Each structure stands twice: as C-alpha cells, then as structure tokens.
C-alpha cells in the first residue's frame, strides 16, 4: 500500500474490488467492503491517498451500474462528495451509510430510497471535507 503514493493504483483497485464484491453499485453501502478490508473510516479520513482512492472507487462503482426507481432504469452519474448518514436501526443500534451526492438532502433521499428506512431513523448527516467530517444536517 505504501508504494501507491497517489491512491490511483493499488489502493484504488483494492477498494474497487471489495466494493464490487459487496455489491456497492446496488446497495451504496460501503461498510461491508471496509469491514472485509479491515479499514476503518477514521483510517480513510486520516490519509489523503485512502480518501482519494475510496472516493474514486465509490464513484466508479456507482457509475458502472444502473438503478431502478419506480420501474425506470437510469444510469447513476455521481460527481459529488462523500456523505455519511448515521441512522438508528430497529434494534436501537447505530448504523452508517455512505453515499456520494451533490448535497446533504440528496444523500438523505438516497439513503431513504435505498434502505426503506423511515426519515425518523436519520440521526445525522456529515459531509467529508478533506480529513474532517462536517455536520450537514
């Protein structure tokens, strides 16, 4: 991993393979891929190479698939930034949902449509800004 100084080589392919293996293109849930790699979100936020590779891989995986909403097939074209939606599961535990969107409202809409969770389950929404998370909603 140290040999990839930009995040455009090995790191990018590492994330792409795991995201594809965990069907990120359909679920937009990166958590299973990160868990399989043993990479914490804090690791990504603390390393510009990892952040670049992860964001690029998410965007590429999202663009490689199609989404069906209300029976209409449409290609995903995501050019925004990473948002993290913290939500409360039915059992009371917190979950994290990552998506690439233009703004926080679109991130919440994406989360609600893809997971079927109620709006009340959303605890917070944060956007990635460099190595930090900025509360958006």
GIVEN-V755101 format. One record per backbone hydrogen bond with DSSP energy under -0.5 kcal/mol. NH is the residue of the N-H (numbers start at 0). CO is the residue of the C=O. E is the energy in kcal/mol with one decimal. If there is no record, write none. Layout:
NH|CO|E + NH|CO|E
//
This chain:
3|0|-1.0 + 4|2|-1.3 + 12|8|-2.3 + 13|9|-2.7 + 14|10|-2.3 + 15|11|-2.7 + 16|12|-2.6 + 17|13|-1.9 + 18|14|-3.0 + 19|15|-2.5 + 20|16|-2.5 + 21|17|-1.8 + 22|19|-1.7 + 23|18|-3.0 + 25|22|-1.5 + 26|22|-2.5 + 27|23|-2.3 + 29|27|-0.7 + 33|29|-2.3 + 34|30|-2.6 + 35|31|-2.2 + 36|32|-1.7 + 37|33|-1.0 + 38|33|-2.4 + 39|37|-0.5 + 42|39|-0.7 + 43|39|-1.6 + 44|40|-2.6 + 45|41|-1.2 + 46|43|-1.4 + 50|43|-0.5 + 50|46|-2.6 + 51|47|-2.5 + 52|48|-2.6 + 53|49|-3.1 + 54|50|-2.7 + 55|51|-2.4 + 56|52|-2.6 + 57|53|-2.7 + 58|54|-2.3 + 59|55|-2.8 + 60|56|-2.7 + 61|57|-2.4 + 62|58|-2.3 + 63|59|-1.2 + 64|60|-0.6 + 64|61|-0.7 + 66|73|-2.3 + 68|66|-0.6 + 68|71|-1.7 + 71|68|-1.8 + 72|70|-0.5 + 73|66|-1.9 + 75|64|-1.1 + 78|76|-0.6 + 80|100|-2.6 + 82|98|-3.2 + 83|125|-3.1 + 84|82|-0.5 + 84|96|-3.3 + 85|83|-0.6 + 85|123|-2.6 + 86|84|-0.5 + 86|94|-2.4 + 87|120|-2.7 + 88|86|-0.6 + 88|92|-3.4 + 91|88|-1.9 + 94|86|-3.0 + 96|84|-2.0 + 98|82|-2.1 + 100|80|-2.2 + 100|98|-0.6 + 106|102|-1.7 + 107|103|-2.3 + 108|104|-2.3 + 109|105|-2.6 + 110|106|-2.3 + 111|107|-2.8 + 112|108|-2.6 + 113|109|-2.4 + 114|110|-2.2 + 115|111|-1.9 + 120|117|-1.9 + 121|118|-1.6 + 122|85|-3.2 + 123|85|-1.6 + 125|83|-2.3 + 126|133|-2.9 + 127|81|-2.7 + 128|131|-3.0 + 131|128|-2.1 + 133|126|-2.8 + 134|132|-0.5 + 135|124|-3.6 + 136|124|-1.7
//
